[in-house]
Amino acid sequence: MRLHVGLLHYPVYNKNHQTIASAITTFDLHDCSRLAKTYGVKTFYVITPLEDQQELARRVLRHWTVGYGAEYNWTRKEALELMAVSPSLEACVEEITTREAKRPVILVTDASRKKAPGLTYVQARNMVRRIR
């Protein structure tokens, strides 16, 4: 399967509908990596332009994939090895296009309270199945 997942931290809206860069949480890194491993995702991208947040993600990645962390919890190591840090969605698209020799189709979820028309879960699932 050629499925890649990204957790986008910029651009996102805050509660006042202003565009911001949100903070990374280590819980997100662990949980999304495990989700990616469970469902056969090729790459889990953590996407943020903030250098300090990129470094935080890389520090967590190094801890669990090199040295003591990797030995302590090998299943977490396997999950986190799917994680990559990227400064932008555009950079992810470029990387995937180069690796897969095909531009990816992008599906986006939205947690905002303003509900715009979108795909149903069934429509999204069928779309992904057609792409494979």
ZIVEN-V611978 format. One record per helix or strand. SS is the DSSP state (a for helix, b for strand). FROM is the first residue (numbers start at 1). TO is the last residue. Records with the same first field share a line. If there is no record, write none. Layout:
SS->FROM-TO + FROM-TO
This chain:
b->4-8 + 12-13 + 19-20 + 43-47 + 83-86
a->26-38 + 51-65 + 68-72 + 74-80 + 89-100 + 121-131
